[in-house]
Amino acid sequence: MDGQLGMDGENAVVPHLMEQFLGLSTSDSVTDDSETKNTVPLKVCSVKSGGMMSLAIDNLGMLWMWGNCPQQSSNSEDGFSLVSSFTPTPVWDLHGHTVVKVACGNEHVVALVSVGETYKGEDLVCYSWGNNGHGQLGLGDKESRIHPEIVETFNQDSPWAVYEVACGAFHTALIAHKKRPSDKLESTCWTFGLGDNGQLGHGTTQSALKPELVYELPRDAYLVSVDCGLFHTSVVSSAGDLWSWGMEKGLGLCPNASFTGTDAGDAMSPLRIRGPQEPRFQDPVQVVCGAAHTVLVANDGYKLWSWGRGRSGVLGTGNTNDFFIPTVVLWPPLTHDFKDQESNKATEEDNTESKGSEEATELENRLSSAMEEMKLLQSKLSIMEKYAGVLHGSIFGKPFTEEDIPNSLRNSGTFDIAKEWEEMLESADRSKLIRLELFYRNMLAGVEDKKMKRRIQEIIKEFIPSSTTGS
């Protein structure tokens, strides 16, 4: 409806190809005598989505936006509004820099961008823009912005190197570490914006207009991932420690959820989330928050844990129940045999590269042949549908529909025309029988008339030779 799918005003129940990105490229001038240009194809490397907008970063570090995007209001020179657009548009304010990470909430965007043209490891600065009604831009006020502005806490001269960013509905979270040289590798989490449900983790329900440290997280933990739900926040460390805070004990559950424990209520500070058997999660990769649930990717990507609101089966547990502790997602188990197989496969890849190429070519040929055959069958089907429609309309006086397919043919694939005709006559009303009778009489009269004409032509042909002989 707001163009967030990259389509003009329509919803889609199946994946829709965004053709706007097909064939796009950029030209880099080469300073030589020939003045030629190297064309670099554009590829989408990362995508994010928020309330009503979508974002993408291409392989050249350009940020693209579509959907309900921050724009200049036509009512006021300095006004702010959200304008729907179904066409991906580059964020030209960041042109000449490399956008490395981006996140968006309901109406705001936060991006981690290189200081220069290319990303060098610790040279990221933080930009934000969009609606700022709760201070979610971290700029020290509540004024909305239509253009990206640097969050001064993480500017070029900051001692902190920011490397992850996430947005809730109206709040923002980042994780950063001390720039090198540093005595030890530690990281910190910073939050700002709406704090009504404790989603900032500052121990209160107050909002914050600038980034503030989440002090109750241990300083010796190295945080690898952060994400925000609508009103909760979660982080996970490289050691497998997981913390959440915000609505309903950091679970993100809405107030009408079935969580009725003695410690029910919003979590103002980080709470340690433990697994059912072990307090830590082995080899964590990423934590991701939905509107009111959380998913952890662990065991190097081979295991998923989920908890929170289970409505619509979003937890992947096989039911729609809410879960207040991490629960294993129904995912194909990883056996040792599979691990060994994957290891052997990696060592054999070099030897099978040529064979794989040949198999890929053969597969492409088969697919091409199958597509041609499918096109031919579709053409034949279209012709048969037209023929059946004309014939059905001539006999019954109405267009052919799926309901007109006989039950015997629909259920078993066989068709007894005599039986179906008898059943149709039995169920037909008087007007339908009259129409069938008229059609039959007209058809029979046409046949008799054609038979008479053919017989006359045969008699004439027989008479003409005999007349010629007699004369």
C-alpha positions as CSV (number, residue, x, y, z in Angstrom):
1,M,0.0,0.0,0.0
2,D,2.9,2.4,0.8
3,G,5.2,1.0,-1.9
4,Q,7.4,-1.0,0.6
5,L,7.2,-4.0,-1.7
6,G,8.5,-2.0,-4.7
7,M,5.2,-2.3,-6.4
8,D,2.5,0.3,-7.2
9,G,-0.2,-0.1,-4.6
10,E,-0.7,-3.9,-4.7
11,N,0.0,-6.5,-2.0
12,A,1.8,-9.7,-3.0
13,V,1.2,-13.2,-1.6
14,V,4.3,-14.6,-3.4
15,P,7.8,-13.2,-3.8
16,H,7.9,-10.4,-6.3
17,L,10.9,-9.6,-8.4
18,M,12.0,-6.0,-8.1
19,E,12.8,-5.3,-11.8
20,Q,14.1,-1.8,-10.9
21,F,17.4,-3.4,-9.8
22,L,17.9,-5.5,-13.0
23,G,20.4,-4.2,-15.4
24,L,21.6,-1.3,-13.3
25,S,25.3,-0.4,-13.4
26,T,27.6,2.4,-12.7
27,S,30.5,3.8,-14.8
28,D,33.9,4.7,-13.2
29,S,36.0,7.0,-15.4
30,V,39.5,5.8,-16.2
31,T,41.9,8.7,-16.6
32,D,43.8,7.7,-19.7
33,D,44.1,8.9,-23.3
34,S,41.2,6.7,-24.5
35,E,38.8,8.1,-21.9
36,T,37.1,4.8,-21.7
37,K,34.8,3.8,-18.8
38,N,34.6,0.6,-16.8
39,T,31.0,-0.5,-16.2
40,V,30.5,-2.2,-12.8
41,P,27.2,-4.1,-12.4
42,L,25.1,-3.3,-9.4
43,K,24.3,-6.1,-7.0
44,V,22.2,-5.9,-3.8
45,C,24.3,-7.1,-0.9
46,S,22.0,-6.3,2.1
47,V,18.3,-5.6,2.7
48,K,16.4,-4.2,5.7
49,S,12.8,-3.4,6.4
50,G,11.0,-1.3,9.0
51,G,7.4,-0.3,9.6
52,M,6.4,0.8,6.1
53,M,9.8,1.2,4.3
54,S,12.5,-1.0,2.8
55,L,16.2,-0.4,2.4
56,A,19.0,-2.0,0.4
57,I,22.7,-1.6,0.1
58,D,24.4,-2.4,-3.2
59,N,28.0,-3.7,-3.8
60,L,29.3,-0.2,-4.2
61,G,28.0,1.0,-0.8
62,M,25.1,3.0,-2.1
63,L,21.9,3.0,0.0
64,W,18.5,2.7,-1.7
65,M,15.1,3.4,-0.1
66,W,11.4,2.8,-1.1
67,G,8.1,2.7,0.7
68,N,7.0,5.3,3.3
69,C,10.2,7.4,3.2
70,P,11.2,10.7,4.9
71,Q,10.7,13.6,2.5
72,Q,10.4,17.4,2.4
73,S,6.8,18.4,3.2
74,S,5.1,20.6,0.6
75,N,3.2,22.4,3.3
76,S,6.2,24.1,4.9
77,E,9.7,24.9,3.8
78,D,11.2,23.1,6.8
79,G,8.4,20.6,7.2
80,F,8.8,16.9,7.5
81,S,6.6,14.2,6.0
82,L,6.6,10.5,4.9
83,V,5.9,10.1,1.2
84,S,5.1,6.7,-0.4
85,S,7.3,5.6,-3.3
86,F,7.4,2.2,-4.9
87,T,10.6,2.9,-6.9
88,P,13.9,2.4,-5.1
89,T,15.7,5.8,-4.8
90,P,19.4,6.3,-3.9
91,V,20.1,8.3,-0.8
92,W,22.3,10.9,-2.5
93,D,23.2,12.6,0.7
94,L,25.6,9.7,1.4
95,H,27.0,9.6,-2.1
96,G,30.8,9.4,-2.0
97,H,30.8,7.2,1.1
98,T,30.3,3.5,1.7
99,V,27.2,2.5,3.6
100,V,28.1,-0.6,5.6
101,K,25.2,-1.2,8.0
102,V,21.6,0.2,8.1
103,A,18.5,-0.2,10.2
104,C,15.1,1.4,10.3
105,G,12.2,1.7,12.7
106,N,8.6,2.7,12.0
107,E,9.6,6.1,10.6
108,H,13.4,6.6,11.2
109,V,16.6,5.3,9.6
110,V,20.1,4.9,11.1
111,A,23.1,4.1,9.0
112,L,26.8,3.3,9.7
113,V,28.8,5.0,6.9
114,S,32.5,5.2,6.1
115,V,34.3,8.5,6.7
116,G,35.9,8.4,3.2
117,E,34.9,6.7,0.0
118,T,35.9,3.2,1.2
119,Y,35.5,1.3,4.4
120,K,38.8,0.7,6.3
121,G,37.7,-1.1,9.4
122,E,37.2,1.4,12.2
123,D,36.3,4.5,10.3
124,L,32.5,4.3,10.6
125,V,30.4,7.2,11.6
126,C,26.7,7.1,12.5
127,Y,24.0,9.0,10.5
128,S,20.3,9.2,11.3
129,W,17.2,10.8,9.8
130,G,13.4,10.5,9.8
131,N,10.8,11.1,12.5
132,N,12.3,12.1,15.8
133,G,9.3,12.5,18.0
134,H,10.9,10.4,20.8
135,G,14.6,11.3,20.2
136,Q,15.2,8.1,18.3
137,L,17.7,9.9,16.0
138,G,20.1,10.5,18.9
139,L,20.7,14.1,17.9
140,G,19.8,15.7,21.3
141,D,16.4,17.0,20.3
142,K,13.0,15.9,19.0
143,E,13.1,17.6,15.7
144,S,12.6,15.4,12.6
145,R,15.1,15.3,9.8
146,I,14.6,14.7,6.1
147,H,18.4,14.5,5.5
148,P,21.0,12.3,7.2
149,E,22.8,14.0,10.1
150,I,25.8,12.7,12.1
151,V,25.1,11.4,15.6
152,E,28.0,13.2,17.3
153,T,28.6,10.5,19.9
154,F,29.9,8.3,17.0
155,N,31.5,10.9,14.8
156,Q,34.9,10.7,13.2
157,D,36.7,11.9,16.4
158,S,34.8,9.6,18.8
159,P,36.9,7.1,20.8
160,W,34.2,4.5,20.1
161,A,34.1,2.4,16.9
162,V,30.5,1.6,16.2
163,Y,29.9,-1.7,14.3
164,E,26.3,-2.8,14.8
165,V,23.0,-0.9,14.7
166,A,19.3,-1.9,15.2
167,C,16.0,0.0,15.4
168,G,12.8,-0.7,17.3
169,A,9.6,1.1,16.5
170,F,10.7,4.3,18.2
171,H,14.1,3.5,19.7
172,T,17.6,2.7,18.5
173,A,20.4,0.5,19.7
174,L,24.1,0.4,18.7
175,I,27.1,-1.6,19.9
176,A,30.7,-0.2,19.7
177,H,34.2,-1.0,21.0
178,K,37.1,1.2,21.9
179,K,39.2,2.2,18.9
180,R,42.6,0.7,18.7
181,P,45.0,0.8,20.5
182,S,43.1,-0.6,23.4
183,D,44.2,-2.8,26.3
184,K,41.5,-5.3,25.9
185,L,38.7,-6.2,23.4
186,E,35.5,-5.0,25.0
187,S,32.3,-3.6,23.7
188,T,29.4,-1.5,24.9
189,C,25.7,-1.1,24.0
190,W,24.2,2.3,23.5
191,T,20.5,3.1,23.3
192,F,18.3,6.2,22.7
193,G,14.7,7.1,21.9
194,L,11.4,6.0,23.5
195,G,11.9,4.3,26.9
196,D,8.3,3.9,28.1
197,N,8.6,0.1,28.4
198,G,12.3,0.0,29.6
199,Q,13.5,-0.9,26.0
200,L,16.5,1.4,26.5
201,G,17.8,-0.7,29.4
202,H,18.7,2.4,31.5
203,G,16.8,1.3,34.6
204,T,14.0,3.8,34.0
205,T,11.0,4.4,31.7
206,Q,12.4,7.8,30.6
207,S,13.3,8.5,27.0
208,A,16.8,9.5,25.9
209,L,17.6,12.2,23.2
210,K,21.2,11.1,22.9
211,P,23.0,7.8,23.0
212,E,23.4,6.5,26.6
213,L,25.3,3.4,27.8
214,V,23.5,0.3,29.0
215,Y,25.6,0.2,32.1
216,E,24.4,-3.1,33.6
217,L,25.8,-5.1,30.8
218,P,29.2,-6.6,31.7
219,R,32.1,-4.6,30.3
220,D,34.3,-7.6,29.6
221,A,31.8,-9.2,27.2
222,Y,32.3,-8.8,23.5
223,L,28.8,-8.2,22.0
224,V,28.5,-9.7,18.5
225,S,24.8,-8.9,17.7
226,V,22.0,-6.6,18.7
227,D,18.4,-6.2,17.6
228,C,15.2,-4.5,18.6
229,G,11.6,-5.5,18.6
230,L,8.8,-3.0,18.8
231,F,9.4,-2.4,22.5
232,H,12.3,-4.7,23.6
233,T,16.0,-5.1,22.9
234,S,18.3,-8.1,22.9
235,V,22.1,-8.6,22.6
236,V,24.3,-11.6,22.5
237,S,28.0,-11.9,23.3
238,S,30.7,-14.0,21.6
239,A,30.8,-16.3,24.6
240,G,27.1,-17.1,24.2
241,D,25.6,-14.9,26.9
242,L,22.3,-13.4,26.0
243,W,20.5,-10.4,27.6
244,S,17.1,-8.8,26.9
245,W,15.2,-5.8,28.3
246,G,12.0,-4.0,27.6
247,M,8.3,-5.0,27.5
248,E,7.2,-7.9,29.6
249,K,10.6,-9.0,31.1
250,G,12.4,-8.3,27.8
251,L,10.3,-10.9,26.0
252,G,8.6,-8.2,23.9
253,L,5.2,-9.7,24.7
254,C,2.1,-7.4,24.6
255,P,0.5,-6.7,28.0
256,N,-2.4,-9.1,27.2
257,A,0.0,-12.1,26.9
258,S,-0.3,-15.1,29.2
259,F,2.9,-14.3,31.2
260,T,1.7,-14.3,34.8
261,G,4.9,-15.1,36.7
262,T,5.7,-13.4,40.1
263,D,8.2,-11.2,38.3
264,A,5.8,-10.2,35.5
265,G,6.2,-6.6,34.2
266,D,8.6,-4.7,32.0
267,A,12.3,-5.1,32.4
268,M,14.0,-1.7,32.9
269,S,17.5,-3.2,32.9
270,P,19.1,-6.2,31.0
271,L,18.0,-9.6,32.1
272,R,20.1,-12.7,31.4
273,I,18.2,-15.1,29.2
274,R,19.4,-18.7,29.8
275,G,18.8,-21.9,27.9
276,P,16.8,-24.8,29.4
277,Q,20.0,-26.9,29.9
278,E,23.0,-24.6,29.7
279,P,23.3,-20.9,30.7
280,R,25.2,-20.1,27.6
281,F,24.4,-20.7,23.9
282,Q,27.2,-22.4,21.9
283,D,28.8,-20.5,19.0
284,P,26.1,-17.7,18.7
285,V,25.9,-16.0,15.3
286,Q,23.0,-13.5,15.5
287,V,20.0,-12.4,17.5
288,V,16.9,-11.2,15.7
289,C,13.8,-9.6,17.2
290,G,10.3,-9.6,15.7
291,A,7.5,-7.4,16.9
292,A,7.0,-9.5,20.1
293,H,9.4,-12.4,19.8
294,T,13.1,-13.2,19.6
295,V,15.1,-15.7,17.6
296,L,18.8,-16.7,18.2
297,V,20.9,-18.3,15.6
298,A,23.5,-20.4,17.4
299,N,25.9,-23.4,16.9
300,D,27.5,-21.7,13.9
301,G,24.1,-21.5,12.2
302,Y,23.0,-25.1,12.7
303,K,20.6,-24.4,15.6
304,L,17.8,-21.9,16.2
305,W,16.2,-20.9,19.5
306,S,13.0,-18.8,19.8
307,W,10.8,-17.3,22.5
308,G,8.2,-14.7,23.1
309,R,4.7,-14.4,21.5
310,G,3.9,-17.5,19.4
311,R,0.8,-16.2,17.5
312,S,0.6,-17.4,13.9
313,G,3.3,-19.9,14.6
314,V,6.2,-17.4,14.3
315,L,8.3,-19.3,16.9
316,G,8.6,-22.4,14.7
317,T,7.8,-24.7,17.6
318,G,4.9,-26.5,15.9
319,N,2.1,-24.6,17.7
320,T,1.0,-21.0,18.5
321,N,1.8,-21.0,22.2
322,D,3.8,-18.3,23.9
323,F,7.3,-19.4,25.3
324,F,9.0,-17.5,28.1
325,I,12.3,-19.3,27.8
326,P,14.3,-20.2,24.6
327,T,12.9,-23.2,22.8
328,V,14.5,-25.1,20.1
329,V,13.0,-24.4,16.7
330,L,11.9,-27.5,14.7
331,W,14.9,-27.6,12.4
332,P,16.6,-30.7,10.7
333,P,19.1,-32.1,13.3
334,L,22.7,-31.9,12.4
335,T,24.3,-35.4,12.8
336,H,28.0,-36.2,13.0
337,D,27.7,-38.0,9.7
338,F,26.4,-34.8,8.1
339,K,29.3,-32.9,9.6
340,D,31.8,-35.4,8.2
341,Q,30.1,-35.3,4.9
342,E,30.3,-31.5,4.8
343,S,34.0,-31.7,5.7
344,N,34.8,-34.2,3.0
345,K,32.8,-32.2,0.5
346,A,34.9,-29.1,1.2
347,T,38.1,-31.1,0.5
348,E,36.8,-32.5,-2.7
349,E,35.5,-29.3,-4.2
350,D,38.7,-28.6,-6.2
351,N,38.6,-32.1,-7.8
352,T,35.0,-31.9,-8.7
353,E,34.9,-28.3,-10.1
354,S,35.1,-29.4,-13.7
355,K,32.5,-32.1,-13.3
356,G,30.2,-29.7,-11.5
357,S,30.5,-27.3,-14.4
358,E,29.5,-30.0,-16.9
359,E,26.6,-31.0,-14.7
360,A,25.5,-27.4,-14.4
361,T,25.6,-27.0,-18.2
362,E,23.6,-30.2,-18.7
363,L,21.1,-29.0,-16.1
364,E,20.7,-25.7,-17.8
365,N,20.0,-27.5,-21.1
366,R,17.4,-29.7,-19.5
367,L,15.7,-26.7,-17.9
368,S,15.7,-24.8,-21.2
369,S,14.2,-27.9,-23.0
370,A,11.6,-28.2,-20.2
371,M,10.7,-24.5,-20.5
372,E,10.2,-24.8,-24.3
373,E,8.0,-27.9,-23.7
374,M,6.0,-26.0,-21.0
375,K,5.4,-23.1,-23.4
376,L,4.1,-25.5,-26.1
377,L,1.8,-27.2,-23.6
378,Q,0.5,-23.8,-22.4
379,S,-0.3,-22.8,-26.0
380,K,-2.1,-26.1,-26.6
381,L,-4.0,-25.7,-23.3
382,S,-5.1,-22.1,-24.2
383,I,-6.4,-23.3,-27.6
384,M,-8.3,-26.2,-26.0
385,E,-9.9,-23.9,-23.4
386,K,-11.1,-21.6,-26.1
387,Y,-12.6,-24.6,-28.1
388,A,-14.3,-26.0,-25.0
389,G,-15.7,-22.5,-24.1
390,V,-17.1,-22.0,-27.6
391,L,-18.7,-25.5,-27.6
392,H,-20.1,-25.2,-24.1
393,G,-21.5,-21.7,-24.9
394,S,-23.2,-23.0,-28.0
395,I,-24.9,-25.9,-26.2
396,F,-25.7,-24.5,-22.8
397,G,-25.8,-20.7,-23.6
398,K,-23.3,-19.7,-20.9
399,P,-19.5,-19.5,-20.6
400,F,-17.6,-22.6,-19.5
401,T,-16.4,-22.5,-15.8
402,E,-14.6,-24.9,-13.5
403,E,-17.9,-25.9,-11.9
404,D,-19.0,-27.3,-15.3
405,I,-16.3,-30.0,-15.2
406,P,-18.1,-33.4,-14.6
407,N,-17.6,-34.9,-11.2
408,S,-16.4,-38.2,-12.6
409,L,-13.7,-36.5,-14.6
410,R,-12.8,-34.2,-11.7
411,N,-12.4,-37.1,-9.1
412,S,-11.1,-40.1,-11.1
413,G,-9.8,-38.9,-14.4
414,T,-12.3,-41.1,-16.3
415,F,-15.4,-39.8,-18.1
416,D,-18.6,-41.8,-18.9
417,I,-20.3,-39.5,-21.3
418,A,-23.6,-41.5,-21.4
419,K,-23.9,-41.5,-17.6
420,E,-23.0,-37.8,-17.3
421,W,-25.5,-36.8,-20.0
422,E,-28.2,-38.8,-18.2
423,E,-27.4,-37.1,-14.9
424,M,-27.3,-33.7,-16.5
425,L,-30.8,-34.2,-18.1
426,E,-32.1,-35.5,-14.7
427,S,-31.0,-32.4,-12.9
428,A,-31.9,-29.8,-15.6
429,D,-35.0,-27.7,-15.2
430,R,-37.6,-27.2,-17.9
431,S,-36.1,-24.1,-19.5
432,K,-32.7,-25.8,-19.8
433,L,-34.3,-28.9,-21.4
434,I,-36.2,-26.7,-23.9
435,R,-32.9,-25.0,-24.9
436,L,-31.2,-28.4,-25.3
437,E,-34.1,-29.6,-27.4
438,L,-33.9,-26.5,-29.6
439,F,-30.2,-26.9,-30.0
440,Y,-30.6,-30.6,-30.8
441,R,-33.4,-29.9,-33.4
442,N,-31.4,-27.1,-35.0
443,M,-28.3,-29.3,-35.2
444,L,-30.3,-32.2,-36.5
445,A,-32.0,-30.0,-39.1
446,G,-28.6,-28.7,-40.2
447,V,-27.3,-32.2,-40.6
448,E,-30.3,-33.4,-42.6
449,D,-30.1,-30.3,-44.8
450,K,-26.4,-30.9,-45.4
451,K,-27.1,-34.6,-46.2
452,M,-29.8,-33.6,-48.7
453,K,-27.4,-31.1,-50.4
454,R,-24.7,-33.7,-50.6
455,R,-27.1,-36.3,-52.1
456,I,-28.3,-33.8,-54.7
457,Q,-24.6,-33.1,-55.7
458,E,-24.0,-36.8,-56.0
459,I,-27.0,-37.3,-58.3
460,I,-26.0,-34.3,-60.5
461,K,-22.5,-35.7,-60.8
462,E,-23.9,-39.1,-61.8
463,F,-26.4,-37.5,-64.3
464,I,-23.9,-35.3,-66.1
465,P,-21.6,-38.1,-67.3
466,S,-24.5,-40.2,-68.4
467,S,-26.1,-37.2,-70.3
468,T,-22.8,-36.5,-72.1
469,T,-22.5,-40.2,-73.2
470,G,-26.1,-40.3,-74.4
471,S,-25.7,-37.2,-76.5
